[in-house]
Amino acid sequence: MVAAAIVRGGRVLAARRTTPPEAAGRWELPGGKCEPGEPPAAALEREVAEELGCEVEVTAWLPGATPIGETHELRAALARLTRGEPAPTEHDGTHDEVRWLTADELDPAHENAVDWLEPDRPFLPHVAAALRQQARDTRRIIVFEAEHAEAIEQRLRHDGFDAEVVRERLQGEDDDEDHPWAVLTDAPSIVAEVLTDEYDGWLDEDGPDSTPEQRGPAAGSPLDLPTAPRRIKRTP
């Protein structure tokens, strides 16, 4: 059996089971069984499409495996979204809710922690480590048009990078007018800079080897309103 830790923007997708009765209401990494002769990665991508109506690509397998009963074991892989937005599908009915969780929320003591099924729990520390690394590598492409943000997101995903559109806040604003959009991505600086120039935005670098002056505001902090588009580049 295989399970997908679908990661995006420093969060991982958790899915709530509806069946069997002993698992209903508890959370898991989505996935399922391999068909005879089916490669594990192909099985995982197929199961996610059936259960959540989206397409993913396996990027790396997590270490270890956990037993399920006497005849099966569970392996888990990191995966990225390539098309669609995950949501429980009616024809499958395996899940009834999905949530995106941060690395901190994978800690059982966290106030937003969910009740994970036992076979998934050994993988959570590895997932949390991957999320924290992804957060360190994240860049933010800031633009003022929603359609520009969506176009950037689609192009980055098409080219094999993680990308997510979020709404930003500007320092001192009290309403929702003219707020910028941010595309969070793990794409290299040179790729992000090309798109930033093309869509007349600016780039905040949050990578692990950027300097404090080059890093953007901390997550959740309001942005300073720029007087003109700007780019923040790493020192070569």
Summary of the structure (lengths in Angstrom):
residues: 236
radius of gyration: 19.2
end to end distance: 44.5
largest distance: 64.1
contacts: 718
relative contact order: 0.15
helix: 25%
strand: 31%
